[in-house]
């Protein structure tokens, strides 16, 4: 039996796989988020009915029983002193995202997840459920048939099989917006833009590009925030439609991202090296297992025949590798070409980069995932 320590994986090098212009520009709308323009998370507690015996066991889920009794009581049915024993009802949590500027009457999707020990929500109907925001206000109401996209079946012997998650589903366009967030963009006199990747240089460039088109309307407050105010004679809405389509060249710090589990390395184009020499060699350990039969001597008493395992361990180190010398200021392409010339694997390259960083010759941050 042969064991090898050589591991092969997949290597992704941004500069080696993609070629393009050195200065790639992006629209402002693609690299920033506008203050206040965001989704709002909603949550609610509800009941799903119409399940085919796959709902909560009322003895194990007292909250389901209490909810069922309270619902029936609101509808004029008194079951407080009765013994309920149905498995067609399940307590669920309902969640949804309220988009920015969603108007009253608009429909949004709702997600439904079982709260008790229900086996499946397939085919059930969610009853009217208010969906509340963090401030406790109900912003939407959900109701409709739950679609799980899962398959579940069981036999008389108790054998079950399922594909997907039958206890969680969604209701497409199943929630109706009843309250708006109240965010009035058009009436604002100033607004802040948040960079998705904070950077001093990028924030300054955004402000410069906006001021070049509309003088005195933008200021970079910090690496994350760029504040703007509408140009004279424009409201915030019309001003943003023009600003978000301006092009800016984003800047990025020199960084090497390493995923040791998958053996993936991603390096930015700004990675630079100081003068350094690199030598790499592979080590292979081979283990061979064999068996030998041991028999007792002739006419011996009490002896037995036994199988004795034997192991043969050998170590081989690849030779003939030369030092790779990388000169000061070398770019990513030079580093990649040199390491490829050594024939290193992604795992070896991870170790080499970490060692170069330890030696102080890699002018970049290393982030290990």
N, C-alpha and C positions, 0 to 999 in steps of 0.2 A: 504494500500500500504506500502510495507516494503523496506526501503533503508538500505543497509549495506555498511560500510566503508572498509570492508575486501576486499582486492584485491589479486587475485591469478595470478601468471605469471609463466614464465619459467626461471629457473636458470641454468646457465652453469658454472661449476667449473672445471677448467682445471685439477687440481690434483685429483678431485673426480671422473671424468669420464674416464680419461686416465691413464693407468699405463704403465711404461716402464723403461728402464735403466736410472739411475740418470744422467749419462753423455752421452747425445745424441749428436753425432757429425754430422756435415754437411760438404759438399764439399765447397771449397772456392768459386766456381762459383755460388753457390746458395745464398751466403750472401754478395757478392760484385758486383759492376758494374765496368767495365773497361773503363777508360777514352777514350773518342772519339768513343767508340763502342756503337752507339745509333741510333735511328730513327731520321729522319729530316722531319718536317711537311711542306707540300706543299699546296698551295691554288691557285685557279684560278677562273675567271669569264667567264661563257659560256652561250650558248643558247640551249634549248631543243626544238626540233620541232616534228611535227607529233602527237600532242595531239588532242584528240577527243573533241574539244571545251572546254577544261578545262584549257587553258592557261591564260596568263595575259590579262587583259583588257587594251589595249594600251592607252586609255585615262587616266587611273589611274596609269600606269607604264611608264612614259616617257623614262626611261632608256632602257626598252625593245624595244620601238619604235626606239630609236636612234641606238641601237645595231643591230636591224634588218635592218635598212637602211644602216648602215656602212657595214654589211656583204654582202648585195645584191650589193652594189656599188663595193666592191672588186671583185665580180663575174661578173661585167659588166652590172648590172641592175640598172638603175637610178630611184629611187622612191622618190626623195627629194620633189617634188611638188605634189606627189600623196597622197591620203587619205588611209591609211592602216587601215583595220578593221578586223583583224584576231584574233581568240582566240585559235589558234593551236600552239602558240609560248610562251615560258616562259623563263625569265632570271633566272639563277641559279648560286649558288656558288658551286665550286667543290673542294673537299679536299682529300688529300691522305697522307700516311706516306711512306717516302722513307727509306727502311731498310738500315742498315749499310752494306757497301760493295756491294750494288746493282750495277750490271754491266749494261752497255748500251745494250738496247734491251730486258732487263728483263721486265716482266709484273707485275703490282701491282694493287690492288683494288682501286677504286675511289668512294667517297661518293658524292651524288648530293642533294642539298637542294634548294627549291624554294626561290626566292628573292622577288618576287612581290605577286600579289593576285591570283596566279594560284590555281585552285581547286584540281588538281591532275597531277602527272607526269607519271602516269601509261601508258606504251606503247610508251613513247616518246624516241627520239634519241638525244643524246648529240652530238653536232658538235665539231670539233677539238678545244680543249681548252688547252692552255699551262698552266702548273702548276709550280708556282715559289716558291723558298725558301725565307728565310728571307733576303738574300743578293740581291734579285731581279732577280736572274738567273732562267731560265726555265730548270728544271731538268726532267720533264716528260710531255707527251702530252696525254690527255684523249679523248676518243670518244667511243660511243657504245650505246646500248639500256638500258634504265633505268629500273631496277626492284625494285618496291616499297614494294612488299610483303603485300600490303594493298588492301582492297576492298571498293569501293565507288559507290553508286547508288542514283539516284534521280527520282522522279515521276513528272508527269505533274502539279500536284498541288503545287509543290515546296518542298515536303517532301524529305529529304535526309537522308541517313544512310551510315555510314562509319565504317570500322574496321581497326585499325592501323593508320599510318600516311601516307596518299597518296602523300603528298608534299615533301617527303624525300625518297631517295632510294640509291641504289648503283649499280655500274657496276663492276661485278667480272672480274678481270684481264683486266680492261678497260683502264688502263694507261700504256704507254710504256716509260721506262726510257730512256732519251736522254742525260743525263749528270751524271757523277759520282761525289760523294762528294770529291774525291781526297785524302782521308785519307789513308796514306801508313803505315800500321802497321808493316810490315816486316822490314822497314828501321829505325824504332825507336830504340834508344839506352836506353831509360828508359820509364816507364809507371807507372801511378798512378791508384790504385784501390780504389774505394769509397765504404765504408760500407753502406749497406742499413739501418742498425740500428746502428748509431754511438755509440761506446763504447770503453773506454780506454783498458779494459782487452781483449776484442775480437781483437782489432787492434794489441795489443802486441802478442797475441797468433798466429795470422796469420803470423806476421813477424818471430816469433820463429820457426814455422813449416816449413816455406820456407827456412830459414837459416839452419835448421837442415838437410835438404836434399841438398840444394845448398848454402853453406856458403858464407856470405857476399853479398847476392843478394837482400835483403829486409830490409827496415827500416820503422817503424811506425812513421809518421810525426805528427799525431794528432789522436783523436778518430775516425776520418772519413777517413783519407788518409793513405794508405800503398803504398810506392813507391818501385818498383822493377826494376832491370836491368838484362838482360839475363846472364846466366852463360857463362863462357868462351867456345867458340866453338859453341854456339847456337845463332840462330836469335830469334827475339821476338816472332814470330808465334809458333815455335816449343817449346820455353820455356813456353809460356802460356798454351799450351795443356797439359803440365805436371803439372804446378802449380795449375791450376784450379781444378784438381781432387784430390788434397791433402785434408785431412780431418782435421777439426778444431772444437773444442767444443765452440760454441758461449756463451757468458755470457750476462745476462740481468739484469737490475736493478729491485728491488722489486717494483712492481706496481700493483695497483688494478684499473681496468677499469670498470666504471659503466655506463650503459645505462638506465636512469631512465624511459624513455618512454616505452621501451620494457620490463623493469624489468630484465635485463640481467647483470650478474656480472661475470667478468673474473679476476682471481687472479693468479699471477705467483708463482712458487714454492719457491721463495726466500722471500716471505712475512713472517715476524716474528712479534711476539707480546711481549710486556712487561707484567708484572703481572697486571691483570685487572679482575674485577667482572662485569658480565652482567646479567641484569634481563629484560625480555621482556614480555609484556602483550598486548592483543588485546582489542580494544575498539570498541563496536558495538552500533550504534545509530539507533533506530527503530522509524519510523514515521507511524502512523496509521491514515488514513483519513476516516471520517464518516460524514453523513449528518443528520440533524434534521429539521423537519417541524415546523415552527412557525406560529400559527394561531391567529387572533385577538379575543378579548373577545366577548362574545355574546352581540348582540345589539349595538356593537360599530360602530361608523361612520368613514369611510375613511380607515379602516384597510384592509390589504391584506395578503394573505397567502404567506409566504416566506420560502425558504430553507436556513438554516443556517449551513455552514460547521464547523465541529469540528475536531481538531487535537489532537492526543495523542502521545506525544514524551517521549521516555524512553531511558535511557543510561545503557548499561551493560558492565562491565569490567571483562575480564577473570581473574580468581584468581587461586592460587595454583602454580604459576610459581616460581621456585627457582632460586637463584643466580647461574650463571655459572662462576666458577673461572678458569681463564686461567693463567698458570704459565709463568714466564719470559722465553723468548726464544722459545715459542711454535711455531710449524710449521703450515703450511697451513692445513694439514690434521687434526691436533688437533683442530684448529679453526672451520673447517667445521663440524667435528664430534660433537663438543660442541653446535654449533648453530642449527644443525639438531636435537640434543637432546631436545632443547627448542621448537622445532616444529615451527620455524619461517618461514614466507613466504619470497620470494625474496624481496618484498617491505620493509618488516621489516628488512631484512638483510642489505639492502642499508643504512637505517637509523642507524643501529647498527654500521656498519663499519665507517660511517662518524662521529658518536659520539665517537668511540674509537680513531679515528684519532685526533679529537679535544682534547681528554684527553691526547694525547701524547703517547699512548700505542701501536699504530700501526706503525711499522717500515717499511713504504712503502709510495710511492706517490699514491694519489687517483686522477684519471682522470675521470671527468664526461663528457660524450658525449652529 
